[in-house]
Structure formats: C-alpha cells, structure tokens
Amino acid sequence: MSIRRFVLAIDQGTTSSRAILFDDAGRPSGHAQRELPQIYPRPGWVEHDAERIWIDTAEVMREAVAAAGVKTAEIAAIGITNQRETTVVWERASGRPIHNAIVWQDRRTAETCQRLKANGHEPGVQHRTGLLLDPYFSATKISWLLDHVEGARDAAERGELAAGTIDSWLLWKLTQGRVHATDATNASRTLLFDIHRLCWDPDLLALFGIPASLLPEVRDSSHHFGDAAEPLGFAVPITGIAGDQQAATFGQAAFAPGMIKSTYGTGTFTLLNTGEKPVASRNRLLTTIAWRLAGETTYALEGSIFVGGAAVQWLRDGLGAIETAAETERLAAGIEDTGGVYLVPAFVGLGAPYWDPDARGALLGLTRDTGVAQIARAALEAVSYQTRDLMEAMIGDAGHEPLKLRVDGGLVANDWAMQFLSDMLALPVERPVVSETTALGAAYLAGLEAGVFGGLEEIEEHWQRERLFSPAMPEARREELYSGWRTAVRRVLSSTTGEDG
C-alpha cells in the first residue's frame, strides 16, 4: 500500500493566519485559522504584531495537522503564501522585531512617495521594478522603520538587522534563524528588485537608503528553502513560497498567457498572465512576477484594489449595519437597485488605475429613502465597478479581451455579487470547486519541488469549476450604472487631484 502524501500550506493574510493540508489531488483535508487583529495607531496607519503572526501560524499548523489526522511521514512539504508588501524588520541575534509590522494598506509614507515623484524618480523606478511610487510597497516602509526606531539605522549599517515581507519572517522563525530568503514574487513587490535582471538593484537601494545586508536571498517560487525545525515537532522541508495573489493565480491553474483571475479578499487583485516577457503598462497597472520555476520567470499585469471585501467588513464592524457578511447577499437581492447610491471605498486611498493615496471614501447619492439594503448593495457593486476599471486598463495594455474570469476569495461565495460581476464585465465568471486557491497555490508550488505533483499539466487537470456565471444584464443598463460609478470616482479624486467632478 502506497503512502499518502500531503502538503501543508501556510496562508498568512491581512485578517487571519491559516493552515490547510492538501492531498496529492489538490483536495483540502485539514484546516485551522486564527483571526489577526488590526492595529491603527493613527488615521491611515495600519500595523500588525509580527510576533502574534508567528505564534498564530505555529498554532494553526499544529491544529490543521491534528484535524486531518495525518501521520508525520505523510507530510511531504510546507508551502508559504502571505500578505504582500507588509514589512517586518527584526534583530538577527534575538529574532525580535524592532517594531510592529507595517501593513500593505498603510499610508504613512505618502509624502515620501510624492517627494520622490516630484524629483522625477518614478519613470526609472517603474522601468526597473514594474511598480509605481506608492506607500503600498515595501521600500518606503523599511526606510521609515530605519529612520523612526531609535538606533535602527546604525544597527542596520552594522549588519545586525534583517528585513523582509511576511514570508521571510515566517521562514526565519520556522528555520530558527538559519534561513533569510524570499521568492521572486515577493521580492518583486518591494520597489527594490529589478524584475528584468532579477536582482536587488543597487541604485534603488541607494535611493531609498536601505543597506543591502538587510535583505533576504531571492530564490525560485518552487525551491527547497530549508527545513521547518518547529512547530510540528519533526522536520519538514519548506519547498514553496509565493505572495498571496501570485499563489492564487497558480492555484487557479492560470498558466497560459492571456488567462486572468481575480481574488476578492480584504482587497481585490486581478492578475493577467503575460508569459515570459514583462508587459509595460500604459494604464498605471503593475508589471509583476507571477512566479519563477526552474529559473524561468513568468510575468503578469496586475491591478490592485485596496478595499474589496473590506467594504463589507466596514458595514459590519464600523457601522454595525449588518451582523454577518453573508447578510449582504439577501439585502442586495431584495431590492431592485441602489436608488442611485454609490460607495467609493477609498478608505486608505485608491489603488489601480488611479493611484491616489490621499483619496478618501465617499457615499454618494443618498436620499431620505436610502437604507441599509441600498448601502449594502452599493458596497457589493463597488467591487464589480473597480474590477471593470482594472479590466479595461488590462485590455488596453494587453491588446486583447479575456474570454473568461476565474475568481476566488471570501466574497465569491456571494452568488448575487458574482452575477453582478459577470453582468458588469459582460464576461463569464468561473468559480472553482476549491475556493481556497491562495493556499492551494502555495501547496502546488511546494508539491512540485517535493515531487507530490508531476508538473503543470497535472495541476491543470485538478482544477474544477463549481459554477459558471454568465452575463445577463442589457448593455444599456450596464453602461448607465458604470457611468454613474465613474462620476462618483471623479468626485472623490477631485478633492485631491483637481479633476473636474
């Protein structure tokens, strides 16, 4: 009797830390999760307790293995996927963070980015990294920590500190400080990595004032990074790492150029596979690394929306308008339309294709008849409108329209929202059987290196569609609704950019 082989995927996200075991057919077997509290020191600032992230990750790893009832010998590998851009700096000797992690949503370095833009640095940065100068990315977060934590810059110059995204932090902890590394996808989100030469860029390090000794070694996304000495009580090789959106794209088996996926979690992230050559965006999208396997790099165009499902979370936790996120489906379906209400959820600025860090959210078109149902529906509709913004920019850059969209993330369980998405895009939307595609992608990457999966063709065969949503809205109505959205966005942008509203 052959032994079963499982991969343990760590999925460390913005609002939770999870671990899921997948078998050699890509099916989830055991699961554990811990919610991660958000820390808001000031308006526009967002932090996480990095030690809490590690403790929670260790706990969910143990719990997932126990829940699955898997034997030690059956766990072939560990894969890590993570919230990208969120930055930790820690002491090499003690392993202690010098400050809370600064989260990708944090806007404290907006003035720094504006100054660099004003000095003409953005074109050069974009050419090398595929990114724009925005507080979203890691470089200015590292610089801020070095400049605002007492003694940090001197310690960094002496080589006493390490910096990285959450994958690097977890890898360091899992290997008890023996490995300081990352993969090409996470490196490509820092504003410090040349995505063409595939190395840390000395000129960018100098521009942001970051010593090279702080940074991790960059490896393929499927690679033997090291062995997890803890917390399972036995050594397991760590053989896959990718940022969450790249992992989700891999988990969706979007391996062919032209395939596109969209993840609806805290934010919304749409990636278009562009193959072996990076495509420079003319529409303020990001050119990023999708993954690197056996030294070969696959690139993608990405649109990043800062607030997706987080708008529903705001309705629940901020306004107390609903008790559970699932209520929004019933509320939205129970009314004919929003009555002209639009929610522009620019709570932490607007991402692609606008890139306005100073924009703030707005609820427009309110009347005396507006109630919770209209606002809930407007929150769901905003996700689809923002996705269309990204899709139109991608079509302009890639030169062709996609045939369908694969979706994943917590919000895709909402049938009403997925149907509206299909209507607004005039595009079929495919929801997979396994919705945990971020963790699944990490498992696939780890399993490839460990020999659990034989190759990309085998992984493609595992992908299954749970439901297809087909567009049914008349074109005139679709364009009327989208025109209203564009007007609402202009009114938000006008307060910061001077555009006409």
Helices and strands as residue ranges (DSSP letters): E 6-12, E 16-22, E 28-35, E 47-48, H 50-68, G 72-74, E 75-82, E 87-91, E 101-102, H 110-118, H 122-129, H 139-148, H 152-157, E 161-165, H 166-174, E 181-183, H 184-187, E 193-194, E 199-200, H 202-208, G 212-214, E 217-219, E 222-228, E 236-243, H 244-251, E 260-264, E 268-275, E 286-293, E 296-305, H 310-313, I 314-318, H 327-333, E 342-344, E 362-364, H 372-398, E 405-408, G 410-413, H 415-425, E 429-432, H 437-450, H 456-462, E 465-469, H 475-497
